[in-house]
Amino acid sequence: MALRLVADFDLRKDVLPWLRAQRAASAAPGAEGDRDVLETNYESLRVLNVERNGNIIYNYKDDERNIVFGLYDCQTRKNQHLYTFEKDLQVVSCSVNREKTLLAASLVKSTEEGRRNELQPGSKCLTLLVEIHPVNNVKVLKAVDSYIWVQFLYLHVESHPLPQNQLLLISEEKYIEQFHIQVTQEDGNRVVIKNSDHLPRHRIAEDFVWTQWDMTEQRLYYIDLEKSRSILKCLQFYADQSCDLMVNQEKLCKYLTLCVFTNHTGSLCVCYSPKFDSWEQITYSVFYFHKGYSKTFTAALGSAGSHGTQGITFLNLERYVAVYLPGHFFHLLNIQHPDLICHSLFLTENNKTNDMLPHSSFQSLSGSLVLDWYSGRLYRAFLDQSYLLRFLWNTSLDCEKMAILHCVLSCGQDPQFLEGQIIQWISENVSACHSFDLIQEFIIASSYWSIYAKTSNVDTILPYSSVLTWNTEIPGITLVTEEIELPLMKVHSFKGYWEKLNSNLDYVKYAKPYLCYNNSVVKREWHNLISEEVCMRQGEQKPRLTLLLQEEDNHQKLLLGLMVSELREHLLRHLQGVEKKKIEQMVLDYLSAGPSISQLADPLCDTRSHCLGNRPRSAAEFEVFHIMTRILEATNSLFLPLPPGFHTLHTILGVHCLPLHNLLDYIDNGVLLLTETAVTRLIKDLDNSEKNEKLKFSILVRLPPLIGQKICRVWDHPMSSNIISRTHVTQLLQNYKKQSRNSMMDKSSFSVEFLPLNYFIEILTDLESSSQALCDFEGHDNVDAQFIQEAALKHTTMLLDL
């Protein structure tokens, strides 16, 4: 199951045992016979409300059919009796203030009561305000024929209580009122309502057609009808003010089953689905107001088993919105990056989504909470990493690979384990993806998610994906994208969520050019660096020379430094107000997330396990070489540095896996970058067979002269001695001036009676006596005139085939 529900609260487990214990403690001896009656009464136990602080209000009927209100404290995990109303009524709604001193409830007559007189004769619904600390007065707020929904506001305040309690009343008659209730303390801790006969109130809205309450953020959403227009409005309640949001959308009035979802990054989504008459397909829409467009999806239902009667369920999962139709499909919509359909996951009954969630009546609350009214359970919804990883291994669709990769990385649970699993999957499926580069996508995505939680603006300033367009259809679903009117906010001062939403809207309206970071400056500087290298080689008239890298490659360090500098400037430019120290840490975290590069390469970069020698090449080495080549391609296009040792191992594997002409092509075209370690190992470890000699000569002629001389001295071969000798002679004779010389020579020092060679060696011997002439030649102590003589004779012998 892609979605995992973990119960935070369960009436049967968290409340029922406490009620039984209370009953047992108060029951008279021998009262066990009442157990069946007790269990029957407890069947009426149900959840009424979840307050902002997580406390859960429930009710049930006692033996005498009285209404009992209780509260479960989510912090202490304890239950508390609130109030007992000694009438057989049905509860419509209930709320308790933060201090648990006032209880508001709306009730309707039970069918068993018939027309028996109540507190107000002839009324259908009673709305009561009760003092419960201790239980004292009962104030009737409304006695009307329409249902009333009540809700205390839990406003952000300091440790001291507010002087007023704010209570919302939402009427079935399409109006909303706000009561201002002052309380005072009498006789110690006794809390009573001040001026209870004259409670101030005012109407917030009239003629609305739909409402939704966000208990965590204390926001009231409603659709208001103004001059035949439907306007979605939002009231944000603060301790000192309220904030208004207006969205003009004609379509919304047609569909009263709506869900509004927000998250801390400033997203605002409205989801709806019309009633559907056919079971062949279903349509649902999502308005991404923070992006300025809507998407309407049409999903084919196929011939699934039971059609059932339940419609679509929308669930808020913070970064995602889940759209669920039991037995048919599960659509995980990416609300942070909804542009491309491949970043959302669409699963059908063929993916075994039928029993993913219970076929119950769910209500999605803030903070990924899901309330099941039928069972009395409050769940916290998570993406199931284990399921997603298994699905990642089994799916063959590129769109699902893309979506699941981001889903898994977004979970943020045990990132090292997750990245390890993904790396293993990439290693075995690097060529199985055709629509995008798996390695590039993993590098960018892991870097993005590594700092996602550290700033709310990361969506607009850092790349999320390597894919910018997606034209491939998703099986089973089609979509239509339309531009929509942006919301209008009336806010005294932007703060919190509204500041971030306003930033997102400004980005939609004014962001030109594209603000997202890319390595364009790094790319330009890198090309300048390469151009300098090319010019230097051309100046030496060695057009085929290959750059030789050290293990701690200075160019890689320069590339990393360029990236740090450019990214820091980018964040400082677009994250104004964020401390410079925090930005610098974000830069380090983002670039070290290229942990992904190191993690991709580390399992491969143990050069000790890949030895050169005269042994058969293995399929495993071919696979490693292929993966490393793909890593190199990905990092080159992204202009990212590689870990030390990468190029050495890549070259060693290339020598072992490629024919000589292919190997040289890879080197000449910059796919294989030679390192001093790799060339030294190649010279030392390979024997001097004809094939290996040809390989070594081909490598040596591609090295810069000074490096080639250094490498030659570790190769025990006549040609190496010849190269060393020629270089040594060239350096000695660079400034040679002919002088009169003493014809008397110590011939005993020469074993060859070959006058030209003897005379030449004599000149070299005289030059060698000057230490100044040799000071520029590294390793000159191993080369002298006698070495030159022996090398010359040996070379001549080889040429004459003697």
ZILINHU-V999379 format. One record per pair of residues at least 4 apart in sequence whose ideal C-beta (glycine too) atoms are under 6 Angstrom apart, sorted by the first residue. I is the first residue (numbers start at 0). J is the second residue. D is the distance in Angstrom with one decimal. If there is no record, write none. Layout:
[[I/J/D] [I/J/D]]
//
This chain:
[[0/355/4.5] [0/383/5.6] [0/386/5.5] [1/383/5.9] [1/386/5.6] [2/355/6.0] [2/380/5.9] [3/381/4.8] [3/383/4.1] [4/378/4.0] [4/380/5.7] [5/379/5.1] [6/376/5.2] [6/378/5.6] [7/377/4.9] [7/379/5.3] [8/13/5.6] [8/55/5.7] [8/377/4.0] [9/13/5.6] [9/376/4.9] [10/14/5.0] [10/44/5.5] [10/375/3.3] [11/15/5.1] [13/71/5.9] [14/78/5.9] [17/78/4.5] [22/26/5.8] [22/37/6.0] [26/30/4.3] [33/37/5.7] [36/62/6.0] [40/60/5.4] [43/59/4.9] [43/60/4.5] [44/59/4.2] [45/375/6.0] [46/57/5.2] [46/375/5.1] [47/56/4.7] [47/57/5.9] [47/58/5.7] [47/93/4.4] [48/56/4.5] [48/93/5.6] [48/94/5.7] [49/55/5.5] [50/54/4.7] [51/153/3.7] [51/214/5.1] [53/73/3.7] [54/70/5.6] [54/72/5.6] [55/71/4.4] [56/70/5.6] [56/93/5.3] [57/69/5.4] [58/66/5.9] [58/68/5.2] [58/90/5.2] [59/67/5.5] [60/64/5.2] [61/65/5.0] [61/67/5.5] [64/87/4.0] [65/83/5.5] [65/85/4.9] [66/84/4.3] [66/88/5.7] [67/83/5.0] [68/81/4.2] [68/82/4.7] [69/78/5.8] [69/80/5.7] [70/79/4.7] [70/81/5.4] [71/78/5.4] [72/77/5.3] [81/102/5.7] [81/131/5.7] [82/102/5.4] [82/129/5.7] [82/131/5.3] [87/109/4.6] [87/111/5.7] [87/112/5.7] [88/106/4.1] [88/109/5.5] [89/107/5.1] [89/109/5.4] [90/106/5.6] [91/105/4.4] [91/107/5.9] [91/146/5.3] [92/105/4.8] [92/148/4.5] [92/149/5.0] [93/104/4.5] [94/103/5.0] [94/149/5.1] [94/150/4.9] [94/151/4.6] [95/99/5.7] [95/102/5.3] [96/101/4.5] [96/151/4.5] [96/164/5.0] [97/153/5.3] [98/160/5.8] [100/132/3.9] [100/190/4.1] [102/129/4.6] [102/131/5.0] [103/128/5.3] [103/149/4.2] [103/166/5.6] [104/127/5.3] [105/124/5.8] [105/126/4.5] [105/147/4.1] [105/149/5.5] [106/125/5.2] [107/124/5.0] [108/112/4.8] [116/120/5.0] [119/142/3.6] [122/142/3.9] [123/144/4.1] [124/143/5.8] [124/146/5.4] [124/147/5.6] [125/142/5.5] [126/140/4.4] [126/141/3.7] [126/147/4.6] [127/137/5.7] [128/138/4.2] [128/140/5.4] [129/137/5.1] [130/135/4.0] [130/136/5.0] [130/191/5.7] [132/190/4.6] [138/195/5.1] [141/147/5.5] [145/170/5.6] [145/171/3.8] [145/172/4.6] [146/171/4.3] [147/168/5.6] [147/170/5.6] [148/169/4.4] [149/168/5.9] [150/167/4.6] [151/166/5.5] [152/165/4.0] [152/236/5.2] [154/238/4.3] [155/238/6.0] [156/161/5.5] [156/238/5.2] [163/179/5.1] [163/181/5.4] [164/180/4.3] [166/178/4.3] [167/177/5.7] [168/176/4.6] [169/175/5.1] [169/210/5.7] [170/174/5.1] [173/206/5.5] [173/207/5.5] [174/202/5.9] [174/205/4.8] [175/203/4.4] [175/204/4.5] [176/200/5.3] [176/202/5.4] [177/201/5.9] [177/203/5.5] [178/198/5.4] [178/200/4.6] [179/199/4.4] [180/198/5.9] [181/193/4.2] [182/190/5.3] [182/192/5.8] [183/193/4.8] [184/190/5.9] [185/189/4.9] [185/191/5.6] [204/221/5.8] [206/224/5.2] [207/221/4.3] [207/223/5.3] [208/222/5.0] [209/222/4.4] [209/255/4.9] [210/221/4.4] [211/220/4.4] [211/259/5.5] [212/219/5.9] [213/218/4.2] [213/365/5.7] [215/365/3.3] [215/366/5.6] [217/236/4.7] [218/233/5.6] [218/235/5.1] [219/234/4.6] [220/233/5.0] [220/259/4.7] [221/232/5.7] [222/229/5.5] [222/231/5.4] [222/251/5.7] [223/230/5.0] [223/232/5.4] [225/230/5.7] [229/249/6.0] [229/251/5.1] [229/252/3.2] [230/245/5.6] [230/247/5.4] [231/246/4.1] [231/248/6.0] [231/251/5.6] [232/245/5.5] [233/244/3.9] [234/241/5.4] [235/242/3.8] [236/241/5.5] [240/491/5.5] [242/490/4.9] [242/497/5.9] [243/489/4.1] [244/486/5.5] [244/488/5.3] [245/487/4.7] [246/486/4.6] [247/484/5.6] [254/271/4.2] [254/273/5.4] [257/271/4.7] [258/270/4.6] [258/313/4.2] [259/269/5.3] [260/268/4.6] [260/315/4.3] [260/320/5.7] [261/267/5.5] [262/266/5.1] [262/317/4.9] [264/455/5.0] [265/289/6.0] [265/499/2.9] [265/500/4.1] [265/503/4.7] [266/289/4.7] [266/334/5.1] [267/288/4.2] [267/289/5.0] [267/500/6.0] [268/285/5.7] [268/287/5.9] [268/334/5.3] [269/286/4.2] [270/285/5.1] [270/313/4.4] [271/284/5.8] [272/283/3.8] [272/311/4.6] [275/281/4.9] [278/300/5.4] [278/306/4.9] [280/297/5.6] [280/299/5.3] [280/300/5.9] [281/298/5.5] [282/297/5.0] [283/296/5.6] [283/311/5.7] [283/322/6.0] [284/293/5.9] [284/295/4.4] [285/294/5.5] [286/293/4.5] [286/483/6.0] [287/292/6.0] [287/337/5.3] [288/486/5.4] [289/503/4.2] [291/485/5.8] [291/507/4.2] [292/480/5.6] [292/482/5.2] [292/483/5.9] [293/481/5.3] [293/483/5.1] [294/478/5.2] [294/480/5.3] [295/479/4.8] [296/476/5.8] [296/478/5.0] [297/477/5.1] [298/328/5.5] [298/476/4.9] [299/475/5.3] [300/327/5.2] [303/326/5.1] [303/327/5.1] [303/348/5.3] [309/325/6.0] [311/324/5.3] [312/323/4.6] [312/361/5.2] [313/322/6.0] [314/321/4.1] [314/363/4.6] [315/363/4.7] [316/321/5.7] [316/367/5.3] [316/380/5.7] [317/367/5.6] [318/335/5.6] [318/409/5.6] [319/331/5.1] [320/332/4.6] [320/334/5.5] [321/331/5.6] [322/330/4.1] [323/329/5.3] [324/328/5.6] [325/358/4.8] [326/353/4.9] [327/348/5.9] [328/347/5.0] [329/346/4.6] [329/352/4.3] [329/355/5.7] [330/345/5.0] [331/343/6.0] [331/344/4.2] [332/343/4.8] [333/337/5.6] [333/342/4.5] [333/343/4.8] [335/458/5.5] [336/342/5.2] [336/463/5.0] [339/469/4.4] [340/473/5.5] [341/398/4.4] [341/401/4.6] [341/469/4.5] [342/402/6.0] [343/402/5.9] [344/402/3.9] [345/473/5.6] [345/476/5.3] [346/350/4.1] [346/352/4.8] [347/475/5.3] [348/353/5.5] [359/371/4.9] [359/373/4.9] [360/372/5.2] [360/373/5.5] [361/369/5.4] [361/371/5.9] [362/370/4.6] [363/369/5.8] [364/368/3.9] [364/370/5.9] [367/379/5.8] [367/380/4.8] [368/379/6.0] [369/378/4.4] [369/380/5.3] [370/377/5.4] [371/376/4.7] [382/406/5.6] [382/410/5.4] [384/410/5.3] [387/403/5.2] [387/406/5.5] [387/407/5.1] [388/420/5.4] [390/394/5.7] [390/403/6.0] [391/403/4.8] [391/424/5.9] [394/399/4.3] [397/432/5.5] [397/434/4.0] [398/473/5.4] [399/403/5.9] [400/432/5.9] [405/409/5.9] [405/444/5.7] [407/417/5.7] [408/444/5.3] [408/445/6.0] [408/448/4.5] [409/448/5.9] [414/418/5.9] [418/598/6.0] [422/598/5.4] [422/599/5.7] [424/428/5.8] [425/429/5.7] [425/437/5.2] [426/626/5.8] [429/437/6.0] [429/626/5.6] [429/629/5.3] [432/437/4.8] [435/440/5.6] [435/466/4.9] [436/633/5.6] [438/629/5.7] [438/630/5.7] [438/633/4.0] [439/465/4.2] [439/633/4.5] [440/444/5.8] [440/465/4.9] [441/445/5.9] [441/595/5.7] [442/595/5.0] [443/462/5.4] [443/465/5.2] [445/592/5.4] [445/595/4.2] [446/589/5.4] [446/592/4.0] [447/461/5.8] [447/463/5.4] [449/588/5.6] [449/592/3.8] [450/585/5.3] [450/588/5.1] [450/589/5.2] [451/457/5.6] [453/585/5.8] [455/499/5.1] [456/460/5.7] [457/461/5.1] [459/506/5.2] [459/514/5.5] [460/514/5.7] [460/516/6.0] [460/573/4.8] [461/516/5.3] [462/515/5.4] [485/504/5.5] [490/497/5.5] [493/497/5.1] [493/498/4.1] [493/501/5.3] [494/498/5.5] [505/509/5.5] [506/510/4.4] [510/514/5.5] [516/569/4.8] [518/522/5.3] [518/638/4.3] [520/565/4.8] [521/561/4.6] [521/562/5.4] [521/565/5.5] [521/638/5.0] [522/638/5.1] [524/561/5.2] [525/638/5.9] [532/546/5.9] [536/541/5.4] [536/544/4.8] [543/701/6.0] [544/703/5.6] [545/666/5.7] [545/673/5.4] [545/701/4.4] [547/673/5.1] [547/675/5.8] [547/702/5.9] [547/706/5.0] [548/552/4.4] [548/646/5.6] [548/672/5.6] [548/674/4.6] [549/675/6.0] [550/643/5.0] [550/676/5.7] [551/643/5.7] [555/640/4.4] [558/640/4.7] [559/640/4.6] [562/566/5.9] [563/586/5.9] [566/586/5.0] [567/586/5.0] [570/574/5.0] [570/582/4.8] [571/582/5.9] [577/581/5.6] [577/582/5.6] [587/591/5.8] [593/639/6.0] [594/598/5.5] [597/601/5.5] [597/642/4.8] [599/630/5.6] [600/604/5.2] [600/642/5.4] [600/645/5.3] [603/623/5.2] [603/627/5.9] [604/644/4.6] [604/645/5.8] [604/648/5.2] [606/647/5.9] [606/648/5.0] [609/651/5.6] [611/680/6.0] [611/684/4.0] [611/685/5.7] [616/620/5.8] [616/655/5.4] [616/656/5.6] [620/652/5.7] [620/655/6.0] [620/656/5.8] [621/656/5.4] [624/652/4.1] [624/656/4.8] [627/649/4.8] [634/639/4.4] [634/641/5.8] [641/645/4.3] [646/672/4.5] [646/674/5.0] [647/674/4.6] [647/676/4.7] [647/677/4.4] [650/671/5.1] [650/677/4.0] [651/677/5.7] [652/656/5.6] [653/657/5.2] [653/662/5.6] [653/665/5.9] [653/671/4.9] [657/661/4.3] [657/662/4.3] [659/694/5.9] [663/697/5.8] [664/668/6.0] [665/670/4.2] [665/671/4.3] [666/671/4.9] [673/678/5.6] [678/710/5.5] [679/713/6.0] [680/684/5.2] [681/685/6.0] [682/710/5.9] [682/713/5.6] [682/714/4.6] [685/691/4.3] [686/691/5.9] [687/692/5.6] [687/716/5.8] [699/707/5.3] [702/706/4.7] [702/707/4.1] [708/726/5.2] [711/719/4.4] [711/722/4.9] [711/723/5.5] [712/778/5.9] [714/719/4.1] [717/793/5.4] [720/790/4.3] [721/790/5.6] [721/794/4.9] [724/787/4.8] [724/790/4.1] [727/782/4.8] [728/732/6.0] [730/776/5.3] [731/763/6.0] [731/766/4.7] [744/761/5.8] [749/757/5.3] [760/784/5.0] [760/788/5.2] [763/784/4.3] [764/784/4.6] [766/772/5.5] [773/779/4.3] [782/786/5.2] [796/801/4.8]]
//
